[in-house]
Amino acid sequence: MWVLLHNAHNAPAMLLALESILEELVAGANPDPNFRVWISAQALKDVLPNRLIQNSVRTIIDTPKVGATLA
């Protein structure tokens, strides 16, 4: 099963609960190897729990800067 949480930065309390739930799932006797959680969020300070970030594979996509030049 795959789960997508879009704009998760809008629900910081839910992210804290999610962190606990995922830790319990991983520590369980038989976690499903096909389970994935995708989280889409803005990188706002103090919104994403540190342990959730540290235990994740991260991809960062930033908008292009207008007028920026390549060096």
N, C-alpha and C positions, 0 to 999 in steps of 0.2 A: 504494500500500500504506500502511496506517495501522498504527502500533504503539502500544500502551498499556503503560506501565511503572507499575504500581500500587505504592504504598508504597516508592518508590525511595530514600527516606531510610535504609532498612534495608541498603542496599548502596552505601556511599559509594565504594568502589573501582570498582564497576561504572560509576558516574556519571563518574568520571575517564576511564575507557576509552571510554565513550559520547561524551564531549566530543571526543576525538581522532577517533573513527570518523565523527562528524557533520561535523567540519571537513574530513576527507578526501572525504566524499561531496559536500559543497558545492563544494569546490575541483576536483572531477572534471570531465571534459570534458562529460558529458551527464547531469546529475542529473535524476531523474524528478520532474516538476512535481507529481505526485499523492502524493508521499511525505510523510507526516506522522508526527511522534513526539509523543505525549501523555505527560507525566510527572506522576504524582500523588505528592506528597511533602509532608511536614511541613516548615515553614520553620525548620529547625534551623540554628543558627550553625555554620559551617565544614563543612557536609555537602554542600550544593549548590555545584558549581564556579562561580566568578564569571563566567567567560566564557560558560558555558552559560546562566546567568541573563540576562546582558546581551544575548545573541543570541536571546532567546526572547520570545514574546508571553506575558505572565503574567496569570493570573486568580487572585485570592485570595478564598477563601471562609472566613470565620471563624465560629465558633459564636457564637450570641447570648450576651451577658452576662446573667446572672440578676440581676434587680433593677436593671438599668441603666435610666435615664430618658432620653428624648430632650430635648435642649435646644433 
